[in-house]
Amino acid sequence: MIYTTFKQWVKGRVLETGQPRKQFYTQEDFDLIEMGWGYGYDAGVEWQKSQTALDKKADNARDLGLSYDR
């Protein structure tokens, strides 16, 4: 399963033991993991924005008859 939110991930189970994550991790662990999750999500959003901008630039270049292919 691919988790799209941190809350979904928390409700899951530890892969190696099958134990619920709420029993396996401490609150401090959850805080650190959630912080990392946020950074990863933010990075993914920024990456998507940059890809969209690059695609738009490439489309504009094609419209102008420019080619960067070798």
C-alpha positions in Angstrom: 0.0 0.0 0.0 1.2 3.5 -0.8 0.4 5.9 2.0 -0.5 9.4 0.9 -0.7 11.0 4.3 1.2 10.6 7.6 -2.1 9.7 9.4 -2.7 6.8 7.0 0.9 5.6 7.7 0.4 5.8 11.5 -2.7 3.6 11.3 -0.7 0.8 9.4 1.5 -1.9 10.8 5.2 -2.5 11.0 6.3 -4.5 8.0 8.7 -6.8 9.8 6.6 -7.7 12.8 3.0 -6.9 11.8 2.7 -5.0 15.0 0.5 -1.8 14.9 2.8 1.2 14.5 1.1 3.0 17.5 2.5 0.2 19.7 5.9 -0.1 18.0 7.0 3.6 17.9 7.2 6.2 20.7 5.7 9.7 20.4 9.1 11.1 19.9 9.6 8.7 16.9 6.3 9.8 15.5 7.2 13.4 15.8 10.5 12.9 13.9 8.9 10.8 11.2 6.1 13.3 10.8 8.6 16.1 10.4 10.5 14.0 7.7 7.2 13.2 6.0 6.4 16.9 5.8 9.8 17.7 4.3 9.4 14.9 1.7 5.9 16.0 0.8 7.0 19.7 0.5 9.9 18.6 -1.7 7.6 16.5 -3.9 5.3 19.5 -4.4 8.2 21.8 -5.3 9.5 19.1 -7.7 6.1 18.9 -9.4 6.0 22.6 -9.8 9.5 22.7 -11.3 8.6 19.9 -13.7 5.4 21.8 -14.8 7.5 25.0 -15.4 10.1 23.1 -17.4 7.4 21.4 -19.5 5.9 24.8 -20.2 9.2 26.3 -21.2 9.8 23.3 -23.5 6.4 23.8 -25.1 7.1 27.5 -25.7 10.5 26.6 -27.2 8.8 24.2 -29.6 6.2 26.8 -30.5 9.0 29.1 -31.4 10.7 26.5 -33.6 13.6 26.0 -31.2 15.1 22.6 -30.6 17.6 21.6 -28.0 17.9 18.0 -29.2 21.4 17.0 -30.4 
